[in-house]
Amino acid sequence: MAKAYVLMNCNLGSEKEVIASLKEIDDVKEAHGTFGLYDIVAQIESDTGEKIQKIVVGTIRKMNKINSTVTLTRSESGELFQASEKLIGMMLGQNAAQAYIVIHCDKGQEYPTLKNLSHIPEVKEADVVFGFYDVICKIEVSDDKTLQNVIAKSIRTLPNINTSMTLNIINEQESS
């Protein structure tokens, strides 16, 4: 299964509309508004990389209110994370604070970084990616204070991480 993350900037005030439109596209698994350098992050999973390319180039980049995109294509690396934990947390309503973290790490240290992230329970998924960043992970926790602690004390202190950027998910921009 091919997977990619698309980081987007859109017209000011159009985030809810763009997120709703993204969620209607086949193979878009998630789309969220974020605080940070990017306005929206979307996760795409498809049978092939070519299909993802068609979605990004042929659909997402052609949306009128999207101004720019950065696509991070996954390297095969997701088997370290168990989807069952993520589903249980969501069903119990324990994941009120969420964020994506994009990471630059030391050259050749992407997979050791991924393995280190797999030992942090609040990291629900992570992938080595090709593109501007080396690794992307998603954190889901009960509150913002816990989110800050996980980022500052668990993730940013891992060996081989040079820089990271946090994209906090804005729950208010989610469609009802």
C-alpha positions as CSV (number, residue, x, y, z in Angstrom):
1,M,0.0,0.0,0.0
2,A,1.4,3.4,-1.0
3,K,1.1,6.3,1.4
4,A,1.8,10.0,1.3
5,Y,1.2,13.1,3.4
6,V,0.4,16.3,1.8
7,L,1.1,19.6,3.6
8,M,-0.9,22.5,2.2
9,N,-1.4,26.2,2.4
10,C,-4.8,27.6,1.4
11,N,-6.7,30.8,1.2
12,L,-7.3,32.4,4.6
13,G,-10.6,31.4,6.0
14,S,-11.2,28.5,3.5
15,E,-9.8,25.7,5.7
16,K,-13.1,24.1,6.7
17,E,-14.3,24.1,3.1
18,V,-11.0,22.7,1.8
19,I,-10.9,20.0,4.5
20,A,-14.4,18.9,3.6
21,S,-13.5,18.7,-0.1
22,L,-10.4,16.7,0.6
23,K,-12.3,14.2,2.7
24,E,-14.6,13.5,-0.3
25,I,-11.6,12.4,-2.5
26,D,-11.2,8.6,-2.7
27,D,-8.1,7.4,-0.9
28,V,-7.8,10.5,1.3
29,K,-7.8,8.8,4.7
30,E,-7.5,11.9,6.9
31,A,-7.5,15.7,6.4
32,H,-7.0,18.2,9.3
33,G,-6.5,21.9,9.8
34,T,-3.2,22.7,11.6
35,F,-1.4,25.4,13.5
36,G,2.0,26.0,12.1
37,L,3.8,26.6,8.8
38,Y,1.0,24.7,6.9
39,D,-2.7,25.1,7.1
40,I,-3.8,21.6,6.3
41,V,-2.3,18.1,6.4
42,A,-3.9,15.2,4.5
43,Q,-3.0,11.5,4.5
44,I,-3.5,9.5,1.3
45,E,-3.3,5.7,1.0
46,S,-3.7,4.0,-2.3
47,D,-2.7,0.8,-4.2
48,T,0.1,2.6,-6.1
49,G,2.3,5.6,-5.9
50,E,1.1,6.6,-9.4
51,K,-2.4,6.8,-8.1
52,I,-1.3,9.0,-5.3
53,Q,0.5,11.2,-7.8
54,K,-2.7,11.6,-9.8
55,I,-4.6,12.6,-6.7
56,V,-2.1,15.2,-5.7
57,V,-1.3,16.6,-9.1
58,G,-4.7,16.1,-10.8
59,T,-7.1,16.9,-8.0
60,I,-5.6,18.5,-4.9
61,R,-3.2,21.0,-6.6
62,K,-6.1,22.0,-8.9
63,M,-8.4,23.0,-6.1
64,N,-9.0,26.7,-6.3
65,K,-8.3,27.6,-2.7
66,I,-5.0,25.5,-2.4
67,N,-2.0,27.8,-2.8
68,S,0.9,25.4,-2.3
69,T,1.6,21.8,-1.4
70,V,4.5,19.8,-0.1
71,T,4.1,16.0,-0.6
72,L,5.9,13.5,1.6
73,T,5.9,10.0,0.2
74,R,6.3,7.2,2.6
75,S,9.0,4.6,2.5
76,E,7.8,1.2,3.7
77,S,7.9,1.6,7.5
78,G,4.5,1.5,9.1
79,E,4.6,-2.0,10.6
80,L,6.1,-0.7,13.9
81,F,2.7,0.9,14.8
82,Q,-0.5,-1.0,15.8
83,A,-3.7,0.5,14.5
84,S,-5.7,-1.2,17.3
85,E,-4.3,1.1,20.0
86,K,-5.3,4.2,17.9
87,L,-8.8,2.9,17.4
88,I,-9.3,2.1,21.1
89,G,-8.1,5.6,22.1
90,M,-10.5,7.2,19.6
91,M,-13.4,5.0,20.8
92,L,-12.8,6.0,24.4
93,G,-12.5,9.7,23.5
94,Q,-9.0,9.9,24.9
95,N,-7.3,11.6,21.9
96,A,-8.6,15.2,22.3
97,A,-5.1,16.7,21.5
98,Q,-3.4,15.6,18.3
99,A,-0.5,16.8,16.2
100,Y,1.7,15.8,13.4
101,I,5.5,16.2,13.9
102,V,7.8,16.5,10.9
103,I,11.4,15.7,11.6
104,H,14.8,16.3,10.1
105,C,17.3,13.7,11.5
106,D,20.9,12.9,11.0
107,K,21.8,11.5,7.6
108,G,21.1,7.7,7.5
109,Q,19.3,7.8,10.9
110,E,15.7,7.8,9.6
111,Y,14.9,4.1,10.5
112,P,16.6,4.2,14.0
113,T,14.5,7.4,14.6
114,L,11.4,5.6,13.5
115,K,12.2,2.7,15.9
116,N,12.7,5.1,18.8
117,L,9.4,6.7,18.0
118,S,7.7,3.3,18.1
119,H,8.6,3.1,21.8
120,I,6.6,6.2,22.7
121,P,3.0,5.1,23.4
122,E,1.5,8.5,22.4
123,V,3.0,8.2,18.9
124,K,0.2,6.4,17.1
125,E,1.8,6.2,13.7
126,A,5.1,7.3,12.0
127,D,6.7,6.9,8.6
128,V,10.1,7.6,7.0
129,V,9.3,9.9,4.1
130,F,10.9,11.2,1.0
131,G,10.6,14.9,0.5
132,F,11.6,18.0,2.5
133,Y,11.5,16.1,5.8
134,D,12.8,12.7,6.9
135,V,10.2,11.4,9.3
136,I,6.6,12.3,10.1
137,C,4.7,11.0,13.1
138,K,1.2,11.6,14.6
139,I,0.6,12.0,18.3
140,E,-2.7,11.5,20.0
141,V,-3.1,12.3,23.7
142,S,-5.8,13.4,26.2
143,D,-4.9,17.1,26.5
144,D,-2.6,19.9,25.3
145,K,-0.3,19.8,28.4
146,T,0.4,16.1,27.7
147,L,1.0,16.9,24.1
148,Q,3.6,19.5,25.0
149,N,5.3,17.1,27.4
150,V,5.5,14.3,24.8
151,I,7.0,16.6,22.2
152,A,9.4,18.4,24.5
153,K,10.5,15.5,26.8
154,S,10.1,12.4,24.6
155,I,10.4,13.3,21.0
156,R,12.8,16.2,20.9
157,T,15.2,14.5,23.2
158,L,15.6,11.4,21.0
159,P,19.1,10.9,19.5
160,N,19.7,11.9,15.9
161,I,16.9,14.5,15.6
162,N,18.2,17.8,14.3
163,T,15.0,19.8,14.0
164,S,11.3,19.2,14.3
165,M,8.1,21.1,13.5
166,T,4.8,20.6,15.2
167,L,1.5,20.9,13.3
168,N,-1.2,20.9,16.0
169,I,-4.5,19.7,14.6
170,I,-7.3,22.2,15.0
171,N,-10.4,20.2,16.0
172,E,-12.7,23.2,15.4
173,Q,-12.1,22.9,11.7
174,E,-13.3,19.3,11.5
175,S,-16.6,18.8,9.7
176,S,-19.5,17.6,11.9
